[in-house]
Amino acid sequence: KKFTKHQQTAFELEKSQADQFKNKLIDVEEKKTIETQKAEQSKYVSIFTLSILALCLIFFCFFIYNHKKTKVLGESLAIRNKELKRAKEESDRLAAVKTKFISTVSHELRTPLYGVIGLSSILQNRIKDKENQHFIKLMKFSANHLLNLINDVLQVSKMESYEIKLDNSPFNLRTLADNIKNSFKYQTEKNGNKLHLDIDPKIPMNVIGDSVRLSQIFINLVGNANKFTKNGNIWLSFSKPVVKNDKVEILFEVQDDGRGIP
């Protein structure tokens, strides 16, 4: 009985010691697991930190490179801007010289042309034989046409120098239309054409505006119509007047039955 009791006591003591040892092993394993996890976390943190540092280094190198490149480009652009500024100043100077030259030449050319037109008008009134009248008409038309071309050149020079302004002067529409028709008399007869003038009687004849600019438009359009029409008809019509508050809107039309412009 004593032996059995002693053996049982010894067995329980060994069992208790075994349980304690087992518990210690569990604690050791848990500590080891925790340390392993901490080590893994430290490893990941280290890798992440190194990655961030590497990216920062790359961005810094890129910034330095970009800064140097931008500096070089900035210096190049500054030099180019200076060159462009000098070129623009030279271009503006040449444009001003050209505009002044065209304006001066146009004014100077108009002076002798006025003399030619005046003399041709005097000769037209004095010389009555048909053959000479034909040549005088041709000379007068050519002088008037050349004067219109010079006026166009002068207007271009004014446009380039921003000096062009529309004129507001009283003029008679019927007189303007008759003058245009008469100025194209020789050309229309030469091409076998007939120029028809149609003016709505409701249109007020005395108006205020830029008769020179209006004449240029009609001369260009009627000139093109006559150029591309042979043995046909050309119509210049003023119609559909709308009068509002001392202003009148008029529909101006130029029509021909020629082959047209492509």
C-alpha positions as CSV (number, residue, x, y, z in Angstrom):
1,K,0.0,0.0,0.0
2,K,2.9,2.4,1.0
3,F,4.6,1.5,-2.3
4,T,1.5,2.1,-4.3
5,K,0.8,5.4,-2.5
6,H,4.4,6.4,-3.0
7,Q,4.3,5.4,-6.7
8,Q,1.1,7.3,-7.2
9,T,2.6,10.4,-5.5
10,A,5.7,10.2,-7.6
11,F,3.5,9.8,-10.8
12,E,1.5,12.9,-9.9
13,L,4.6,14.8,-9.2
14,E,6.1,13.8,-12.6
15,K,2.8,14.6,-14.2
16,S,2.8,18.1,-12.6
17,Q,6.5,18.7,-13.6
18,A,5.6,17.5,-17.2
19,D,2.7,19.9,-17.3
20,Q,4.9,22.7,-16.1
21,F,7.5,21.9,-18.7
22,K,4.8,21.7,-21.4
23,N,3.5,25.1,-20.4
24,K,7.0,26.5,-20.5
25,L,7.5,25.0,-24.0
26,I,4.2,26.6,-25.1
27,D,5.3,30.0,-23.7
28,V,8.7,29.6,-25.5
29,E,6.9,28.8,-28.8
30,E,4.6,31.8,-28.4
31,K,7.5,34.1,-27.7
32,K,9.4,32.6,-30.7
33,T,6.3,33.2,-32.9
34,I,6.0,36.8,-31.7
35,E,9.7,37.4,-32.2
36,T,9.4,35.8,-35.7
37,Q,6.4,38.1,-36.5
38,K,8.3,41.1,-35.2
39,A,11.3,40.1,-37.3
40,E,9.1,39.8,-40.4
41,Q,7.5,43.1,-39.7
42,S,10.9,44.7,-39.3
43,K,12.0,43.2,-42.5
44,Y,9.0,44.6,-44.4
45,V,9.4,48.0,-42.8
46,S,13.1,48.0,-43.8
47,I,12.2,47.0,-47.4
48,F,9.5,49.7,-47.5
49,T,11.9,52.3,-46.1
50,L,14.6,51.4,-48.5
51,S,12.1,51.5,-51.4
52,I,11.0,55.0,-50.3
53,L,14.6,56.2,-50.0
54,A,15.3,54.7,-53.5
55,L,12.3,56.5,-55.0
56,C,13.3,59.8,-53.3
57,L,16.8,59.4,-54.7
58,I,15.4,58.7,-58.2
59,F,13.1,61.8,-58.0
60,F,15.9,63.9,-56.7
61,C,18.2,62.9,-59.6
62,F,15.3,63.5,-62.0
63,F,14.7,66.9,-60.5
64,I,18.3,67.8,-60.8
65,Y,18.4,66.6,-64.4
66,N,15.2,68.4,-65.2
67,H,16.3,71.6,-63.5
68,K,19.5,71.6,-65.5
69,K,17.6,70.9,-68.7
70,T,15.1,73.6,-68.0
71,K,17.9,76.1,-67.3
72,V,19.5,75.3,-70.6
73,L,16.2,75.6,-72.4
74,G,15.4,78.8,-70.6
75,E,18.7,80.3,-71.7
76,S,18.1,79.1,-75.2
77,L,14.6,80.6,-75.2
78,A,15.9,83.9,-73.8
79,I,18.4,84.1,-76.7
80,R,15.7,83.1,-79.2
81,N,13.3,85.7,-77.8
82,K,15.9,88.4,-78.2
83,E,16.5,87.3,-81.8
84,L,12.8,87.2,-82.5
85,K,12.4,90.7,-80.9
86,R,15.1,92.1,-83.1
87,A,13.6,90.4,-86.2
88,K,10.2,91.8,-85.3
89,E,11.5,95.3,-84.8
90,E,13.3,95.0,-88.2
91,S,10.2,93.7,-89.8
92,D,8.1,96.5,-88.4
93,R,10.6,99.0,-89.5
94,L,10.6,97.6,-93.1
95,A,6.8,97.4,-93.1
96,A,6.6,101.0,-92.0
97,V,9.1,102.0,-94.7
98,K,7.2,100.0,-97.3
99,T,3.8,101.5,-96.3
100,K,5.2,105.0,-96.4
101,F,6.8,104.4,-99.8
102,I,3.6,103.0,-101.2
103,S,1.6,105.9,-99.8
104,T,4.0,108.5,-101.2
105,V,4.2,106.9,-104.6
106,S,0.4,106.5,-104.8
107,H,-0.1,110.2,-104.0
108,E,2.6,111.2,-106.4
109,L,1.1,109.1,-109.2
110,R,-2.4,110.5,-108.8
111,T,-1.2,114.0,-109.5
112,P,-0.2,113.5,-113.2
113,L,-3.2,111.2,-113.6
114,Y,-5.6,114.0,-112.7
115,G,-4.0,116.0,-115.4
116,V,-4.4,113.2,-118.0
117,I,-8.1,112.8,-117.0
118,G,-8.7,116.5,-117.1
119,L,-7.0,117.0,-120.5
120,S,-8.9,114.0,-121.9
121,S,-12.2,115.5,-120.7
122,I,-11.2,118.8,-122.4
123,L,-10.3,117.0,-125.7
124,Q,-13.5,115.1,-125.5
125,N,-15.5,118.3,-125.5
126,R,-13.4,120.0,-128.2
127,I,-12.8,117.2,-130.7
128,K,-16.0,116.0,-132.3
129,D,-15.0,113.5,-135.0
130,K,-15.9,109.9,-134.2
131,E,-12.4,108.3,-134.7
132,N,-10.6,110.7,-132.3
133,Q,-13.5,110.5,-129.9
134,H,-13.1,106.7,-129.7
135,F,-9.4,107.1,-128.8
136,I,-10.1,109.8,-126.3
137,K,-12.7,107.7,-124.6
138,L,-10.2,104.8,-124.5
139,M,-7.5,107.1,-123.0
140,K,-10.0,108.5,-120.4
141,F,-11.2,105.1,-119.4
142,S,-7.7,103.8,-119.0
143,A,-6.7,106.8,-116.9
144,N,-9.8,106.4,-114.7
145,H,-9.1,102.7,-114.3
146,L,-5.5,103.3,-113.4
147,L,-6.6,105.9,-110.9
148,N,-8.9,103.4,-109.3
149,L,-6.0,100.9,-109.1
150,I,-3.8,103.5,-107.5
151,N,-6.5,104.3,-105.0
152,D,-6.7,100.6,-104.1
153,V,-3.0,100.5,-103.5
154,L,-3.3,103.6,-101.3
155,Q,-6.1,101.9,-99.3
156,V,-4.0,98.8,-98.8
157,S,-1.2,101.0,-97.4
158,K,-3.7,102.7,-95.1
159,M,-5.0,99.3,-93.9
160,E,-1.5,98.2,-93.1
161,S,-1.0,101.3,-91.0
162,Y,-4.5,101.1,-89.5
163,E,-5.5,104.5,-90.8
164,I,-8.4,103.4,-93.0
165,K,-11.8,105.0,-92.1
166,L,-15.1,104.9,-93.8
167,D,-16.2,108.3,-95.1
168,N,-19.7,109.8,-94.4
169,S,-20.4,112.3,-97.2
170,P,-23.6,113.1,-99.1
171,F,-23.8,111.7,-102.6
172,N,-26.4,110.8,-105.2
173,L,-27.0,107.0,-105.9
174,R,-28.3,107.6,-109.4
175,T,-25.2,109.7,-110.3
176,L,-22.9,107.1,-108.8
177,A,-24.7,104.3,-110.8
178,D,-24.6,106.3,-114.0
179,N,-20.9,107.0,-113.6
180,I,-20.1,103.3,-113.1
181,K,-22.2,102.4,-116.1
182,N,-20.4,105.0,-118.3
183,S,-17.0,104.0,-117.1
184,F,-17.6,100.5,-118.3
185,K,-19.1,101.6,-121.6
186,Y,-16.0,100.9,-123.7
187,Q,-15.3,97.5,-122.0
188,T,-18.9,96.2,-122.4
189,E,-19.0,97.3,-126.0
190,K,-15.6,95.6,-126.7
191,N,-16.9,92.3,-125.3
192,G,-20.3,92.7,-127.0
193,N,-22.1,93.0,-123.7
194,K,-25.0,95.2,-122.5
195,L,-24.9,96.7,-119.0
196,H,-28.4,97.2,-117.6
197,L,-29.0,99.6,-114.7
198,D,-32.1,99.0,-112.6
199,I,-32.9,101.2,-109.6
200,D,-36.0,100.9,-107.4
201,P,-37.9,104.3,-107.4
202,K,-38.6,103.9,-103.7
203,I,-34.9,104.2,-102.9
204,P,-33.9,107.7,-101.7
205,M,-31.4,109.0,-104.1
206,N,-29.6,111.4,-101.8
207,V,-27.8,109.5,-99.1
208,I,-24.8,109.8,-96.7
209,G,-22.0,107.2,-96.9
210,D,-18.7,106.2,-98.4
211,S,-19.3,106.6,-102.2
212,V,-15.6,105.7,-103.0
213,R,-15.8,102.4,-101.2
214,L,-19.1,101.6,-102.7
215,S,-17.8,102.5,-106.2
216,Q,-14.8,100.2,-105.7
217,I,-17.1,97.3,-104.8
218,F,-19.3,97.9,-107.9
219,I,-16.2,98.4,-110.2
220,N,-14.7,95.1,-109.0
221,L,-17.9,93.1,-109.4
222,V,-19.0,94.6,-112.7
223,G,-15.4,94.3,-114.0
224,N,-15.4,90.5,-113.2
225,A,-18.8,90.1,-114.7
226,N,-17.7,91.8,-117.9
227,K,-14.4,89.9,-118.0
228,F,-16.1,86.5,-117.9
229,T,-19.1,87.4,-120.2
230,K,-18.9,87.6,-124.0
231,N,-21.9,88.9,-126.1
232,G,-24.2,88.8,-123.1
233,N,-25.9,90.9,-120.5
234,I,-24.8,92.4,-117.1
235,W,-27.3,93.7,-114.6
236,L,-26.6,96.2,-111.8
237,S,-29.6,96.6,-109.6
238,F,-30.5,98.5,-106.5
239,S,-33.7,97.2,-104.8
240,K,-35.7,96.4,-101.6
241,P,-35.0,99.6,-99.7
242,V,-35.8,99.4,-95.9
243,V,-35.7,102.8,-94.2
244,K,-35.4,102.9,-90.4
245,N,-34.4,105.8,-88.1
246,D,-32.9,107.9,-90.9
247,K,-30.9,104.9,-92.2
248,V,-31.6,102.9,-95.4
249,E,-30.7,99.3,-96.2
250,I,-30.4,98.6,-99.9
251,L,-29.9,95.3,-101.7
252,F,-27.2,95.8,-104.4
253,E,-26.9,93.0,-107.0
254,V,-24.5,92.3,-109.9
255,Q,-25.7,89.6,-112.2
256,D,-24.4,88.3,-115.6
257,D,-25.2,85.5,-118.0
258,G,-21.6,84.6,-118.8
259,R,-19.7,81.4,-118.1
260,G,-18.9,82.5,-114.5
261,I,-15.8,82.1,-112.4
262,P,-14.7,78.6,-111.4
